Amino acid sequence: MKNSFGNAINISLFGESHGAGVGVLIDGISPGIKVDEDFIAHQLTLRRPSESISTSRREPDEYVIQSGVYNGYTTGAPLCIFIPNTDTRSRDYTPDLPRPSHADFTAREKYHGFEDYRGGGHFSGRLTAALVAAGAIVIPALREKGIYIGTYIKEIGQIILGAEDHTAENLLAIAESKYGLTDPHSIDWMHQVIEHARERTDSVGGVLETAIVGLPAGLGEPWFDGVESQIARAVFGIPAVKSVAFGAERINVMRGSEANDEFAIKDGKIVTETNHSGGVQGGITNGMPVVFRTAIKPTPSIARYQKTVNMATLEETELNIKGRHDPCIVPRARIVVDSVAALVVADMLTVRYGSDALSEKTKK
């Protein structure tokens, strides 16, 4: 199993959903980054479930920094964060009945039955807590450099949030026929859509949109280590992500005269008048905001009878998935995408500017 990404800064995940805990090892990080443990705790709260639109599994995420930090700063040595599991319920999982659209079957094929199947094991979204903790190490350092990352929910279950025209006939038709919603201007649309799915033992997916502001021009490598390639590779590691797209939506149907980003001078700096390419050309940042969208599939664990097979007897059967699961993971995935993007940006900065790229100060 290879569980890492990054070039200068290497991020490795470990642990299982129902094991002792989950964690992350950060190798290659700059020394001298101030570590705010309250900020790490805050970031972890943004990933935890809340209200009825999330799983009822409640983990406190009381993390432990086991190495790599001394007197409140990174030392430059490998930094290890461990987050114990305290609220597991393994009886809800059956080893020989793979859940549709989960990694149960593929994990069995690859690891020959030695994998920990409970709660999805090492493939569980539980491990994203470790990614959020790792992201919380570098996000403040990036902000000190004037780099900010933000993700918002763009779409839930075909309902486009923040659209200019919520009264469009097609959106109303979807809202009424699929979710029974009649008020297109309600700020609770997202919750209503998710609740509608939960009440029917079903689930919904959605789309997140992320912007990275303040990046210098010149980050990234041509061809296979371009900015888009590196971000997409890392974001695709988040469970349930099915597509990542950069720049303008439907750029494929634009003409060149519409899609091209013309250059201009603003405050003595070269900029582009539009940002259809999403801040990247030739795999390299151009100084404009890097913008990308992440599509999240509906949560595959739904409390309905579904067709599966018994992997021990090779017989077809049915499975009613037990356990505690989110009817929609999109709200919780927001901070995970932010965190992964921050780790990729930190890595790219370190590749370009060296191992002290994120250091807050030099100790005399």
C-alpha positions as CSV (number, residue, x, y, z in Angstrom):
1,M,0.0,0.0,0.0
2,K,1.4,3.4,-1.0
3,N,-0.3,6.1,0.9
4,S,1.5,9.3,0.2
5,F,1.8,12.4,-2.1
6,G,4.1,15.3,-2.5
7,N,7.5,16.1,-3.8
8,A,9.5,18.2,-1.4
9,I,6.9,17.8,1.4
10,N,5.7,14.2,1.6
11,I,2.3,13.5,3.2
12,S,1.6,9.9,4.4
13,L,-1.6,8.6,5.9
14,F,-2.0,5.7,8.3
15,G,-4.7,4.0,10.4
16,E,-8.1,2.5,9.9
17,S,-11.7,3.6,10.6
18,H,-12.1,1.1,13.5
19,G,-8.5,0.6,14.5
20,A,-6.7,2.4,17.3
21,G,-6.8,5.7,15.3
22,V,-5.7,7.5,12.2
23,G,-2.8,9.8,11.6
24,V,-0.5,11.6,9.2
25,L,3.3,11.8,8.8
26,I,4.6,15.1,7.3
27,D,8.2,14.7,6.0
28,G,10.2,17.6,4.5
29,I,8.3,20.4,6.1
30,S,10.1,23.7,6.8
31,P,11.5,24.3,10.3
32,G,10.3,27.4,12.1
33,I,6.6,27.2,11.2
34,K,4.5,28.4,14.2
35,V,2.1,25.6,15.2
36,D,-1.3,26.8,16.6
37,E,-2.9,23.8,18.4
38,D,-6.1,25.7,18.9
39,F,-6.3,26.3,15.2
40,I,-5.8,22.6,14.5
41,A,-8.6,21.7,16.9
42,H,-10.9,24.4,15.2
43,Q,-10.2,23.0,11.7
44,L,-11.1,19.5,12.9
45,T,-14.4,20.7,14.2
46,L,-15.3,21.9,10.6
47,R,-14.9,18.2,9.4
48,R,-16.9,16.7,12.2
49,P,-20.6,15.7,11.7
50,S,-23.3,18.0,12.9
51,E,-27.1,18.0,13.1
52,S,-29.3,15.4,11.3
53,I,-27.6,15.8,7.9
54,S,-24.5,14.0,9.1
55,T,-23.6,10.6,10.6
56,S,-24.3,10.0,14.2
57,R,-20.8,8.8,14.8
58,R,-19.2,11.3,17.1
59,E,-15.4,11.4,17.4
60,P,-13.8,14.1,19.6
61,D,-10.7,14.2,17.4
62,E,-8.4,14.8,20.4
63,Y,-5.2,14.7,18.4
64,V,-1.7,14.2,19.6
65,I,1.4,15.7,18.0
66,Q,3.9,12.9,18.5
67,S,7.0,14.4,16.8
68,G,8.3,17.3,14.8
69,V,7.2,20.2,17.0
70,Y,9.1,21.8,19.8
71,N,8.4,24.9,21.8
72,G,5.5,25.7,19.4
73,Y,7.4,25.5,16.1
74,T,8.1,22.8,13.6
75,T,11.6,21.4,13.9
76,G,12.0,20.3,10.3
77,A,12.1,16.7,11.4
78,P,9.2,14.4,10.4
79,L,6.0,15.6,12.0
80,C,3.5,13.0,13.2
81,I,-0.1,13.6,14.3
82,F,-2.2,10.8,15.7
83,I,-6.0,11.0,16.2
84,P,-7.5,8.2,18.4
85,N,-10.8,6.5,17.4
86,T,-13.2,6.4,20.3
87,D,-16.7,5.8,18.8
88,T,-16.5,2.7,16.7
89,R,-19.2,0.1,16.2
90,S,-17.7,-2.8,14.2
91,R,-20.6,-5.2,14.5
92,D,-22.3,-3.2,11.7
93,Y,-20.0,-4.6,9.1
94,T,-19.8,-8.0,7.4
95,P,-16.5,-9.2,6.0
96,D,-17.8,-11.2,3.0
97,L,-20.6,-9.0,1.7
98,P,-19.1,-6.0,-0.2
99,R,-21.1,-2.9,-0.1
100,P,-22.0,-1.5,-3.5
101,S,-19.8,1.4,-4.7
102,H,-17.4,1.0,-1.7
103,A,-13.8,-0.3,-1.7
104,D,-14.8,-3.5,0.0
105,F,-14.5,-5.7,-3.1
106,T,-11.5,-4.1,-4.6
107,A,-9.6,-4.1,-1.2
108,R,-10.3,-7.9,-1.0
109,E,-9.0,-8.4,-4.5
110,K,-5.8,-6.5,-3.8
111,Y,-5.0,-7.5,-0.2
112,H,-6.4,-11.1,-0.3
113,G,-8.6,-10.8,2.8
114,F,-5.9,-9.4,5.1
115,E,-7.4,-5.9,5.0
116,D,-9.3,-4.4,7.9
117,Y,-12.9,-4.3,6.5
118,R,-14.5,-2.6,9.5
119,G,-16.0,0.7,8.6
120,G,-14.1,0.7,5.3
121,G,-10.8,0.2,7.1
122,H,-7.9,2.2,5.6
123,F,-10.2,3.4,2.7
124,S,-12.6,5.2,5.1
125,G,-13.3,8.9,5.1
126,R,-12.3,8.8,8.7
127,L,-8.7,9.3,7.5
128,T,-9.6,12.7,6.2
129,A,-9.4,13.9,9.8
130,A,-5.6,13.4,9.5
131,L,-5.5,15.4,6.3
132,V,-7.3,18.3,8.0
133,A,-4.9,18.2,10.9
134,A,-1.9,18.3,8.5
135,G,-3.5,21.1,6.5
136,A,-3.9,23.1,9.7
137,I,-0.1,23.1,10.2
138,V,0.5,24.9,6.9
139,I,-2.6,27.0,6.4
140,P,-1.5,29.7,8.9
141,A,2.0,29.8,7.3
142,L,0.4,30.3,3.9
143,R,-1.7,33.1,5.2
144,E,1.4,34.8,6.5
145,K,2.7,34.7,2.9
146,G,-0.6,36.3,1.6
147,I,-2.0,33.0,0.3
148,Y,-5.6,32.2,1.1
149,I,-7.7,29.1,0.2
150,G,-11.5,28.9,0.4
151,T,-14.1,26.4,-0.7
152,Y,-17.8,26.8,-0.9
153,I,-20.7,24.5,-1.7
154,K,-21.8,25.1,-5.2
155,E,-24.3,22.4,-5.8
156,I,-26.2,19.8,-3.8
157,G,-28.2,17.1,-5.5
158,Q,-28.6,19.1,-8.8
159,I,-29.7,22.2,-6.9
160,I,-27.2,24.9,-7.7
161,L,-26.6,27.1,-4.6
162,G,-26.0,30.8,-5.2
163,A,-27.2,30.6,-8.8
164,E,-28.2,34.0,-10.2
165,D,-31.6,32.7,-11.2
166,H,-33.1,30.2,-8.8
167,T,-36.4,30.6,-10.5
168,A,-35.2,29.0,-13.7
169,E,-37.8,26.5,-14.8
170,N,-35.4,23.5,-14.9
171,L,-34.2,24.2,-11.3
172,L,-37.8,24.5,-10.0
173,A,-38.8,21.3,-11.8
174,I,-35.9,19.4,-10.1
175,A,-36.6,21.0,-6.7
176,E,-40.3,20.1,-6.8
177,S,-40.2,16.7,-8.4
178,K,-37.2,15.3,-6.6
179,Y,-37.3,17.1,-3.2
180,G,-40.7,18.5,-2.8
181,L,-39.3,22.0,-2.4
182,T,-41.5,24.9,-3.4
183,D,-39.6,28.0,-2.2
184,P,-36.6,28.5,-4.5
185,H,-35.3,31.4,-2.4
186,S,-35.1,29.5,0.9
187,I,-31.6,29.6,2.5
188,D,-32.3,26.1,3.8
189,W,-32.4,24.5,0.4
190,M,-29.2,22.5,1.1
191,H,-30.5,21.2,4.4
192,Q,-33.9,20.4,2.9
193,V,-32.4,18.4,0.0
194,I,-30.2,16.4,2.4
195,E,-33.0,15.8,4.8
196,H,-35.2,14.7,2.0
197,A,-32.7,12.1,1.0
198,R,-32.1,11.0,4.6
199,E,-35.8,10.5,5.3
200,R,-36.0,8.2,2.3
201,T,-32.9,6.2,3.3
202,D,-31.0,7.6,0.4
203,S,-28.2,10.0,-0.2
204,V,-27.1,12.9,-2.5
205,G,-23.8,14.3,-3.8
206,G,-22.7,17.7,-4.9
207,V,-20.1,20.1,-6.2
208,L,-17.5,22.2,-4.3
209,E,-15.7,25.1,-5.8
210,T,-12.3,26.2,-4.5
211,A,-10.2,29.3,-5.0
212,I,-6.6,29.7,-4.1
213,V,-5.7,33.4,-4.0
214,G,-2.3,35.0,-3.7
215,L,-0.1,32.5,-5.4
216,P,3.0,33.9,-7.2
217,A,3.4,33.2,-10.9
218,G,5.8,30.4,-11.7
219,L,4.7,27.6,-9.5
220,G,4.4,24.1,-10.9
221,E,6.3,22.0,-13.5
222,P,5.4,21.5,-17.1
223,W,3.7,18.3,-18.3
224,F,3.2,15.8,-15.5
225,D,3.8,17.8,-12.3
226,G,1.8,20.9,-13.3
227,V,-0.4,22.7,-10.8
228,E,-3.6,21.0,-12.0
229,S,-1.9,17.6,-12.1
230,Q,-0.7,17.9,-8.5
231,I,-3.9,19.3,-7.0
232,A,-6.1,16.8,-8.9
233,R,-4.0,13.9,-7.8
234,A,-4.2,14.8,-4.2
235,V,-7.9,15.8,-4.3
236,F,-8.8,12.5,-6.0
237,G,-7.4,10.8,-2.9
238,I,-10.4,12.1,-0.9
239,P,-13.0,9.4,-0.7
240,A,-16.1,10.0,-3.0
241,V,-14.4,12.5,-5.3
242,K,-15.3,11.6,-8.9
243,S,-14.1,14.6,-10.9
244,V,-11.9,17.7,-10.6
245,A,-12.2,20.5,-13.1
246,F,-10.2,23.8,-13.4
247,G,-11.1,27.1,-14.8
248,A,-14.4,28.2,-16.4
249,E,-17.3,25.8,-16.5
250,R,-18.1,24.5,-19.9
251,I,-14.9,26.0,-21.4
252,N,-15.1,23.2,-24.0
253,V,-18.1,24.9,-25.6
254,M,-16.5,28.4,-25.7
255,R,-14.8,29.8,-28.7
256,G,-11.1,30.8,-28.4
257,S,-12.2,34.5,-28.5
258,E,-14.3,33.9,-25.4
259,A,-12.0,31.5,-23.5
260,N,-8.7,33.3,-24.0
261,D,-7.5,35.4,-21.0
262,E,-6.0,38.6,-22.4
263,F,-3.2,40.3,-20.6
264,A,-3.2,43.7,-19.0
265,I,-1.2,45.8,-16.6
266,K,-2.7,46.7,-13.2
267,D,-0.9,48.6,-10.5
268,G,2.4,47.8,-12.3
269,K,1.7,44.1,-12.4
270,I,0.9,41.7,-15.3
271,V,-2.6,40.3,-14.9
272,T,-5.2,38.8,-17.1
273,E,-8.5,40.5,-17.7
274,T,-10.5,37.3,-17.3
275,N,-9.6,34.0,-15.5
276,H,-11.2,31.3,-17.7
277,S,-8.0,29.2,-17.4
278,G,-8.3,29.1,-13.6
279,G,-5.0,30.7,-12.9
280,V,-2.9,28.1,-14.6
281,Q,-1.3,28.0,-18.1
282,G,1.2,25.3,-19.2
283,G,0.8,23.7,-15.8
284,I,2.3,26.8,-14.1
285,T,0.6,29.5,-12.0
286,N,0.1,32.9,-13.7
287,G,-0.6,34.8,-10.6
288,M,-4.3,34.9,-10.9
289,P,-6.6,32.9,-8.5
290,V,-6.4,29.1,-9.1
291,V,-10.0,28.0,-9.3
292,F,-11.3,24.4,-9.5
293,R,-14.4,22.4,-8.8
294,T,-14.7,19.0,-7.1
295,A,-17.6,16.7,-7.8
296,I,-18.6,14.4,-4.8
297,K,-20.7,11.3,-5.4
298,P,-23.7,10.4,-3.3
299,T,-22.7,8.6,-0.1
300,P,-22.8,4.9,-1.1
301,S,-23.8,3.6,2.3
302,I,-27.6,3.8,2.2
303,A,-30.0,1.8,4.5
304,R,-31.8,0.0,1.7
305,Y,-31.6,-3.6,0.5
306,Q,-29.2,-3.8,-2.4
307,K,-27.8,-6.6,-4.5
308,T,-24.4,-7.9,-3.7
309,V,-22.5,-11.2,-3.6
310,N,-21.0,-13.4,-0.9
311,M,-17.3,-13.4,-1.6
312,A,-16.8,-16.6,0.4
313,T,-19.4,-18.7,-1.3
314,L,-19.7,-16.8,-4.7
315,E,-23.4,-16.6,-4.4
316,E,-25.6,-13.6,-5.2
317,T,-27.4,-12.2,-2.2
318,E,-28.8,-8.9,-0.7
319,L,-27.4,-6.6,1.8
320,N,-29.0,-4.0,4.0
321,I,-26.2,-1.7,5.1
322,K,-26.1,-1.0,8.8
323,G,-23.9,1.5,10.6
324,R,-23.9,5.3,10.9
325,H,-23.5,7.2,7.6
326,D,-23.9,10.7,6.2
327,P,-26.8,11.2,3.7
328,C,-24.4,13.8,2.1
329,I,-20.7,14.3,2.8
330,V,-20.3,17.4,0.7
331,P,-20.6,19.9,3.7
332,R,-17.9,18.0,5.6
333,A,-15.7,17.6,2.6
334,R,-15.2,21.4,2.2
335,I,-12.5,21.6,4.8
336,V,-10.8,18.5,3.5
337,V,-10.5,20.0,0.0
338,D,-9.1,23.2,1.6
339,S,-6.6,21.2,3.6
340,V,-5.4,19.1,0.7
341,A,-5.0,22.1,-1.5
342,A,-3.0,23.8,1.2
343,L,-0.6,20.9,1.5
344,V,-0.1,20.8,-2.3
345,V,0.6,24.6,-2.4
346,A,3.0,24.2,0.5
347,D,4.8,21.5,-1.4
348,M,5.0,23.5,-4.6
349,L,6.4,26.6,-2.8
350,T,9.0,24.4,-1.1
351,V,10.0,22.9,-4.5
352,R,10.5,26.4,-6.0
353,Y,11.9,28.4,-3.1
354,G,13.6,25.8,-0.9
355,S,13.1,24.1,2.5
356,D,12.7,27.4,4.3
357,A,9.9,28.6,2.1
358,L,7.3,28.6,4.9
359,S,9.5,29.4,7.9
360,E,8.2,32.3,10.0
361,K,11.6,33.3,11.2
362,T,15.2,32.3,11.4
363,K,16.4,31.5,14.9
364,K,19.7,33.3,15.8
